Amino acid sequence: MKIAVIDVGGTFIKYACMNEKSEIISRGKVPTPQDNSENFINALVEIYKSIPDAEGIALSLPGIIDSKNCHCVTAGALHYIDNFNLGNAMKEKLPELKLSMENDAKCAGMAEASVGALKDVEDGFVLVFGTGIGGAFIKNHTLHRGHHFSAGEVSFILTDKDAPQMINEFRWGNQCGVPQLCALFEKRKHLQSADGEKVFEAVNNGDNDALKCLQLFTRRIAIQIFNIQMLLDPQKFAIGGGISVQPKFIEFIRKNIDELAADTDLYFPKPEIVPCKFLNDANLIGALQCFLEKFC
């Protein structure tokens, strides 16, 4: 079996020909159309046609995705497919197409639950740290999507009880996305700009300012992990995103979890933190798992 597996990002569409064993046979990428839905659909069709004998398309997308009806409720930066039934539009071009669609963070969760860091647990939670924070709740070994397909949308958690409205500065995704760690470092060092690589170079060299920034940043993360733990009680949290390759990031989250647990005499099940197994290919592997779940 060959499946065209496609991971749509804001800048590039990554794709691969994969088999049911999650093996990548070939891969490529093309720029993501920025103008309209017609060009976007044509790009997906061309990718599908470029893979001989593909039995269908497994699609990973940003936004809130109605995976049952192949409908984009929202689509992140791709506003031209907000509130758009992509499945119907694709079948106008490819009437016999087998198509699965899922949110990109949920695809990452499916990858970890099926063949990754959470494959040995019934209930787990995946947090993917990038520009914002992606989330996926795995319940009984299965992705829990929620009634409105928004389960796991942790970026929208409000972090201030007195927030006058749901604006960016009060959302967890904006407070603990990787750009915020860079902003903390820039402010402390009086820099014009800094990226994650520069921050962790300083962290790994023992720079005191960088360590203080990472401590504050991961403390905020640990607090929300505790909240999710008490709400859903997963067995493990798997931490992903490019930043998760930094051992100090995982170490500081665990340290803050330990400190929070020690700060109270009440009973709290302490969250278990593990790094995700998959990084750049997580969305592809998870999208494939969604396709297999739907059609096999």
C-alpha positions in Angstrom: 0.0 0.0 0.0 1.2 3.5 -0.9 -0.3 6.7 0.5 0.4 10.3 -0.3 1.0 11.8 3.1 1.0 15.6 3.1 1.9 18.0 5.9 0.8 21.6 5.2 2.8 24.4 6.9 2.5 28.2 6.5 5.6 28.3 4.3 6.0 24.9 2.8 4.0 21.8 2.0 6.0 18.7 2.9 5.0 15.4 1.4 6.0 11.8 1.3 5.1 8.5 -0.3 4.7 6.2 2.7 3.5 2.6 3.3 1.4 1.2 6.0 4.5 0.4 8.1 5.3 4.2 8.4 8.2 3.8 6.1 9.0 6.8 3.9 9.6 5.7 0.3 10.2 9.2 -1.2 9.7 12.8 -0.1 9.7 16.4 -1.2 8.3 19.8 -0.6 6.7 22.7 -2.4 5.9 26.3 -1.4 2.5 26.7 0.3 0.2 28.9 -1.9 -0.5 32.1 -0.1 -3.3 33.5 -2.3 -6.4 31.4 -2.7 -8.0 28.0 -2.2 -7.9 27.0 -5.9 -4.1 27.2 -6.1 -3.9 25.3 -2.8 -6.2 22.5 -4.0 -4.2 22.3 -7.3 -1.0 21.9 -5.3 -2.4 19.0 -3.3 -3.7 17.3 -6.5 -0.4 17.7 -8.2 1.4 16.1 -5.2 -1.1 13.2 -5.3 -0.6 12.6 -9.0 3.1 12.6 -8.6 3.0 9.5 -6.5 2.2 6.5 -8.7 -0.4 4.0 -7.3 -1.1 6.1 -4.2 -4.3 4.8 -2.6 -5.3 8.1 -1.1 -4.2 11.3 0.7 -3.4 11.6 4.4 -3.4 15.3 5.2 -2.0 17.2 8.2 -3.2 20.9 8.5 -3.0 23.8 10.9 -6.2 24.9 12.6 -9.4 23.2 14.0 -10.2 20.4 11.6 -13.5 18.5 11.4 -11.9 15.2 10.5 -15.2 13.5 10.1 -16.4 15.7 7.3 -13.0 16.9 6.0 -13.9 20.4 6.8 -11.5 23.2 7.9 -13.2 25.1 10.7 -10.1 27.3 10.9 -6.8 26.8 9.2 -4.2 28.9 11.0 -2.5 31.3 8.7 -4.2 29.9 5.7 -7.3 32.0 6.1 -8.5 31.3 2.5 -9.6 27.9 3.7 -11.2 29.0 7.0 -14.8 27.5 7.2 -14.1 25.5 4.0 -15.0 22.0 3.1 -11.7 20.9 1.6 -12.9 17.3 1.2 -15.7 18.3 -1.2 -13.4 20.6 -3.1 -10.8 17.8 -3.5 -13.4 15.3 -4.7 -14.5 17.6 -7.5 -11.0 17.1 -8.8 -10.5 13.5 -7.8 -14.0 11.9 -7.4 -12.7 8.5 -6.1 -10.2 10.0 -3.6 -9.8 8.5 -0.2 -8.9 11.4 2.0 -8.2 11.8 5.7 -7.6 15.2 7.4 -6.4 16.1 10.9 -4.9 19.0 12.8 -1.1 19.0 12.7 -0.6 18.8 16.5 -3.1 16.0 16.7 -1.2 14.2 14.0 1.9 14.5 16.1 -0.1 13.0 19.0 -1.2 10.1 16.8 2.4 9.5 15.8 3.5 9.3 19.5 0.5 7.2 20.5 0.9 4.7 17.7 4.6 4.1 17.4 6.3 6.7 19.6 6.8 7.8 23.2 3.2 7.1 24.3 2.7 3.7 22.6 2.9 1.9 26.0 0.2 4.0 27.8 -3.6 4.2 27.5 -3.9 7.9 28.3 -1.3 10.5 27.4 -0.9 14.1 26.3 1.4 15.6 23.7 2.5 19.2 23.8 4.3 20.6 20.8 6.2 23.9 21.3 6.7 26.1 18.3 5.4 29.5 17.5 2.5 28.6 19.7 1.7 25.4 21.5 0.0 22.4 19.9 -1.8 19.8 22.0 -3.3 16.3 21.6 -5.1 14.2 24.2 -4.7 10.5 23.7 -7.5 8.5 25.5 -7.7 4.7 25.5 -4.9 4.7 22.9 -7.0 6.9 20.6 -6.9 10.5 19.7 -9.7 12.4 21.5 -11.0 15.1 19.2 -13.9 16.5 21.3 -17.4 17.4 20.2 -16.2 20.5 18.3 -12.9 19.0 17.2 -11.0 21.4 19.4 -9.8 19.1 22.2 -6.2 19.8 22.9 -6.2 23.4 21.6 -4.1 24.4 24.6 -2.7 27.6 23.0 -6.1 29.2 23.8 -5.9 28.5 27.6 -6.2 31.8 29.4 -3.4 32.5 31.9 -4.8 35.5 33.7 -8.1 35.3 35.7 -8.5 39.1 35.3 -8.0 39.1 31.5 -10.5 41.7 30.1 -10.8 39.7 26.8 -9.3 36.8 25.0 -6.4 38.7 23.4 -3.0 37.3 22.6 -1.0 38.4 25.6 -3.3 36.4 27.9 -3.1 33.1 25.9 -0.8 30.3 27.0 0.3 29.8 23.4 1.6 33.3 23.2 3.2 33.2 26.7 5.0 29.9 26.2 5.6 29.6 22.5 9.3 29.6 21.6 9.3 33.3 20.5 8.4 34.3 24.0 11.5 32.6 25.4 13.5 34.5 22.8 11.8 37.7 23.9 12.6 37.1 27.5 16.3 36.6 26.6 16.3 39.7 24.4 14.9 41.9 27.1 17.3 40.6 29.8 20.4 40.9 27.5 19.2 44.2 25.8 19.4 42.6 22.4 17.6 43.6 19.2 16.9 40.0 18.3 17.7 36.4 19.3 16.6 33.0 18.1 16.2 29.7 20.0 19.6 28.5 18.9 21.2 31.6 20.5 19.3 31.2 23.7 20.3 27.6 24.2 23.9 28.3 23.2 23.9 30.7 26.2 22.0 28.2 28.4 24.4 25.4 27.6 27.4 27.7 28.3 26.0 28.4 31.8 24.9 32.0 31.1 23.1 33.1 34.3 20.6 35.4 32.4 19.8 32.7 30.0 19.2 30.2 32.8 16.9 32.6 34.6 14.9 33.1 31.4 14.6 29.4 30.9 13.5 28.9 34.5 10.7 31.5 34.2 9.6 30.1 30.9 9.5 26.5 32.0 7.8 27.4 35.3 4.9 28.8 33.3 4.8 25.6 31.3 4.9 23.4 34.4 2.0 25.2 36.0 -0.3 24.5 32.9 1.0 20.9 32.8 -0.2 20.5 36.4 -3.6 21.9 35.4 -3.9 19.5 32.5 -2.8 16.7 34.8 -5.6 17.4 37.3 -8.2 17.8 34.6 -7.5 14.8 32.4 -5.1 12.7 34.5 -2.9 11.3 31.7 -0.1 8.8 32.4 2.5 10.7 30.5 3.2 14.0 28.8 5.3 13.8 25.6 7.1 17.1 24.8 7.8 17.9 21.2 8.7 20.6 18.8 12.2 21.6 17.7 13.0 23.0 21.2 12.5 19.5 22.7 15.9 18.3 21.3 17.5 20.6 23.9 18.0 18.4 27.1 18.0 21.5 29.3 14.4 22.3 28.2 13.1 18.9 29.3 15.3 19.0 32.4 13.9 22.4 33.5 10.3 21.4 33.0 10.9 18.3 35.2 12.7 20.4 37.8 9.7 22.9 37.9 7.3 20.0 38.1 9.2 18.6 41.1 9.3 22.0 42.8 5.5 22.5 42.3 4.8 19.0 43.7 7.0 19.8 46.8 5.3 23.2 47.4 2.1 21.6 48.7 1.0 19.1 51.3 -2.1 18.2 49.2 -2.1 15.1 47.0 -1.3 15.7 43.4 -0.4 12.9 40.9 3.0 14.3 39.6 3.1 14.6 35.8 5.6 12.3 34.1 7.5 14.1 31.4 9.1 12.4 28.4 10.5 13.8 25.1 8.6 13.0 21.9 10.2 10.3 19.7 9.5 12.1 16.4 10.4 15.6 15.4 10.3 16.8 11.8 8.4 13.7 10.5 5.9 13.6 13.4 3.0 15.2 11.4 3.6 12.9 8.4 3.7 9.7 10.6 0.6 10.8 12.5 -1.3 11.8 9.4 -0.6 8.3 8.0 -2.0 6.8 11.2 -5.2 8.8 10.9 -5.6 7.5 7.3 -5.1 3.9 8.4 -7.5 4.4 11.2 -10.2 5.7 8.8 -9.8 3.3 5.9 -8.1 0.1 7.1 
